[in-house]
Every structure is written in C-alpha cells, then in structure tokens.
Amino acid sequence: MGFGCNAAGVTACRIIESPRERLIAILTNSFVPCNGRFPTLILLAGFFFAQGNPLAAGGFVFLLILLAVTITLLVSFLLSKTLLKGMPSAFVLELPPYRRPQIGQVILRSVLDRTAFVLGRAISVAIPAGAIIWLCQNVTVNGHTLLYGLTVILEPLGSLMGLSGVILAAFLLGIPANEIVIPILLMVYSQSGMLVEAEGISQAGAILSANGWTWVTAVCTILFSLNHFPCATTLLTVRKETGSWFWTGVSFLLPTAVGILLCLMVNLLVNLAMLIF
C-alpha cells in the first residue's frame, strides 16, 4: 500500500493485531517510495545514469525499489531488537465465507475509506503549505527572499551530505507533497516566483546540471528522497493511528536520520576515493 501512498499504507497497518508489530510497520512505511517520490527518482535516474534510455532508467529505478525494501527490513529488524523489543506473534489470517461481491458497496467503501480520507488530509495541508512556499519565495528581507535565507542556513549540512542548501530547502518545503520537490528546485534555479514544471527529463536535467549538479549530487539526492521524513498527510495519519505525538516525531526523525547518514557516508567515500586516485 505504501508504494501508492504512505498515508494509505499507514492506515492499512490496522489489520496487524499486535500493537508492537503494527507500530513497527507504521514507523517503517515511509522507507517505501510512494507515488510522489517516483518522479524524482525517474528524472534523476533517466538523466544522470541512463542517458535517456527508458529500459536502463526502469532497471535503475527497480534496483532503487529493492534497496528501499532492504532498508525497510533492516530498520524493522533493528526496531524489533531495540526500541520495540518483544516476542513475535503468529500471523493468523481468517478467511471469511465466500460471497458474491457487491460492486456498489465495494466502490463506496473504497471511496470513503481510502480516497476521501487521504484527499481530505491532503487538502487541509496543501492550502496552507502552498501559501508558505509562495511567501518564502516572494517576501524579501534585506534584499533577499526568505527562501534564500533558509538555503544559507542549510548549506553547511547540505555540503557535508553531498547536496546543497537549496536541495535540503526543497525537501523541507516539499513536506506537503513529495511531488513538488523538483518543481521547487526548478523555481529556485530559474528565479521564478512560482512553482516550475519542466517539459521533459532532458530540460529538467539540463537545468540541474547548469546549477552544479553532478552524479554524486544525483546519488545523494536519490538516497535522501528514498529516506527522509514523510509528507505532512502521512504524519497526520501516523498521529491519528498511534494517538501519540512521540511516535509521530519518531516517524519523522527515523527515516531522516537514516537518509542523512547514508548521504554522509556516500559523500565521504567519494571524497576519499578522489583523494586516493
């Protein structure tokens, strides 16, 4: 379920009877790339590593999915041995009596329980978030926009991670929806006052390359896209499902910490290799 939407994936964890294992599933759901992160992965894979070859790009993205699943399993194992220790429970699946499906009832429940639920949360987050993004790019202080000030603050951490302050700012402002991370980057690079959509992978990749992106930047951005804080809708869903702000905070910090560590390691290894060779 998380591949489509992490918020729907968190909701789907209700079927797990064990509270401990349900919580592990909720906390690790965001390690699975949702539909909003695939445009970023496809763009970076297609331009920097596949040179426009669709088959190569698809194969690269498939490897990224396997990596995400592996990280999910590893983090789940670590949580079960540390923060959420306990005995594993048996999984019993009770099969209900077979009946002829009632198409109308199935569609109605799907709309109410899945689509309307997630869209309602998304709308409640998207409207104020869109206003914040507009203000950050259009309000100036001492001749610089608020977004510029945010990128300056984040630049030291971004450089250590093989990224930049602009990239980290795009991820932070993209918390309403992962789909807008690349449009925010293009907005900053093109110095536009609104979100920008490129006409294709080649155009978007050319803009990124012209602003100093290398294959190392692309790799670290891919890793951070796979492992960073959930979107706001997912965070609200975690709060509703767990009833705890503490576990909501953990669901925010856990993937972010993993993403930062992975990017630091990759950037350090690349720098060491460049010094040696």
Summary of the structure (lengths in Angstrom):
residues: 277
radius of gyration: 20.3
end to end distance: 44.4
largest distance: 69.3
contacts: 828
relative contact order: 0.14
helix: 72%
strand: 1%
